[in-house]
Amino acid sequence: MAAASAESPPPSSRRGTRLAIATQRRAWTRRVDTWDRHNDAGMAKVAAAAIEAVALRPGLVCVDLGCGGGRLALELARRGATVVGVDVSAAMVERMESLARTEGLEQVRGVVSPIEELRLDPQSVDVVISNYALHHLLDADKGRVVRAAYDWLRPGGQFINADMMLGRGTTAQDRQVIASKVRVMAKKGLPGLWRIAKNAGRYLLRLRERPITPEAWSRLLVEAGFTEVTATNVVAEANVVRGVKPPH
Ligand SMILES: C[S@@+](CC[C@H](N)C(=O)[O-])C[C@H]1O[C@@H](n2cnc3c(N)ncnc32)[C@H](O)[C@@H]1O
């Protein structure tokens, strides 16, 4: 098991990061009972694509960043991996651990920590994976986390980020993604229109949703030293970006 010495990590010294962490903790703790039900076909496809991207063999040590109720962590454990699920919300971690107990998945462990403050031993894990969580981080923290993940991984280790990935609406590709999301939500009537308004505010102001493009993620991986970097579109705005830490 990875030595995750994150139980009482030093709080971030950056005010913006501390604020972003507190906002996410509040927002996601409120959603603990409803998020699992947000299990639409698109989300299932993205999670499946993230799992498929892992060159998995029993006994691999995986870290799931922003694990929520354990969508990825539990599936990886069912396939024989040892998993550390990390989430800023204690309620989410409890949910994951309780589901793991129900299934008898003893090799799942939760750590309550902001991703930005997570400390793991160098070269202690085989896979760092995340589903729909890293777009919540400030841009500077995205880069820091990719560099930290590079240090945590053993040579040959894999970094896999499945996430909402788009820019700020300046390219035709961004506009196409935004238009398709708006069309889907608009079909849901008044609740859908309310979601459009809420999401537009968050996206434009980058308050809680801070996606960047697959190209920008790929660049962060290359700059950190990852090789074999690929970006694969799954559905609409969702992409899987994967890189490998070079073997010795
Ligand atoms: C959209 S949910 C995805 C949950 C899970 N990965 C899944 O696929 O169902 C985002 C998760 O990221 C967590 N999260 C958001 N910001 C975080 C941060 N800075 N540090 C740790 N977890 C964070 C939230 O608490 C939430 O559980």
The ligand as an SDF file (V2000), in Angstrom:
LIG
                    3D

 27 29  0  0  0  0  0  0  0  0999 V2000
  -17.5920   15.3770  -10.0440 C   0  0  0  0  0  0  0  0  0  0  0  0
  -17.1680   14.5680   -8.5370 S   0  0  0  0  0  0  0  0  0  0  0  0
  -16.3910   13.0860   -9.1760 C   0  0  0  0  0  0  0  0  0  0  0  0
  -16.3110   12.0080   -8.1480 C   0  0  0  0  0  0  0  0  0  0  0  0
  -15.7400   10.6730   -8.6400 C   0  0  0  0  0  0  0  0  0  0  0  0
  -14.3950   10.8160   -9.1580 N   0  0  0  0  0  0  0  0  0  0  0  0
  -16.6500   10.0510   -9.6720 C   0  0  0  0  0  0  0  0  0  0  0  0
  -16.1740    9.7280  -10.7640 O   0  0  0  0  0  0  0  0  0  0  0  0
  -17.8460    9.8660   -9.3770 O   0  0  0  0  0  0  0  0  0  0  0  0
  -15.7610   15.5350   -8.0100 C   0  0  0  0  0  0  0  0  0  0  0  0
  -15.1400   15.0320   -6.7130 C   0  0  0  0  0  0  0  0  0  0  0  0
  -13.9060   15.7250   -6.5470 O   0  0  0  0  0  0  0  0  0  0  0  0
  -13.7850   16.1270   -5.2010 C   0  0  0  0  0  0  0  0  0  0  0  0
  -12.9380   17.3100   -5.1610 N   0  0  0  0  0  0  0  0  0  0  0  0
  -13.1720   18.5210   -5.7330 C   0  0  0  0  0  0  0  0  0  0  0  0
  -12.1430   19.3440   -5.4870 N   0  0  0  0  0  0  0  0  0  0  0  0
  -11.2550   18.6320   -4.7500 C   0  0  0  0  0  0  0  0  0  0  0  0
   -9.9780   18.9440   -4.1950 C   0  0  0  0  0  0  0  0  0  0  0  0
   -9.4310   20.1330   -4.3540 N   0  0  0  0  0  0  0  0  0  0  0  0
   -9.3390   17.9840   -3.4860 N   0  0  0  0  0  0  0  0  0  0  0  0
   -9.8890   16.7550   -3.3170 C   0  0  0  0  0  0  0  0  0  0  0  0
  -11.0980   16.4120   -3.8200 N   0  0  0  0  0  0  0  0  0  0  0  0
  -11.7590   17.3320   -4.5380 C   0  0  0  0  0  0  0  0  0  0  0  0
  -15.2120   16.3880   -4.7490 C   0  0  0  0  0  0  0  0  0  0  0  0
  -15.3380   16.3450   -3.3500 O   0  0  0  0  0  0  0  0  0  0  0  0
  -15.9730   15.2960   -5.4710 C   0  0  0  0  0  0  0  0  0  0  0  0
  -16.0790   14.1390   -4.7020 O   0  0  0  0  0  0  0  0  0  0  0  0
  1  2  1  0
  2  3  1  0
  2 10  1  0
  3  4  1  0
  4  5  1  0
  5  6  1  0
  5  7  1  0
  7  8  2  0
  7  9  1  0
 10 11  1  0
 11 12  1  0
 11 26  1  0
 12 13  1  0
 13 14  1  0
 13 24  1  0
 14 15  1  0
 14 23  1  0
 15 16  2  0
 16 17  1  0
 17 18  1  0
 17 23  2  0
 18 19  1  0
 18 20  2  0
 20 21  1  0
 21 22  2  0
 22 23  1  0
 24 25  1  0
 24 26  1  0
 26 27  1  0
M  CHG  2   2   1   9  -1
M  END
$$$$
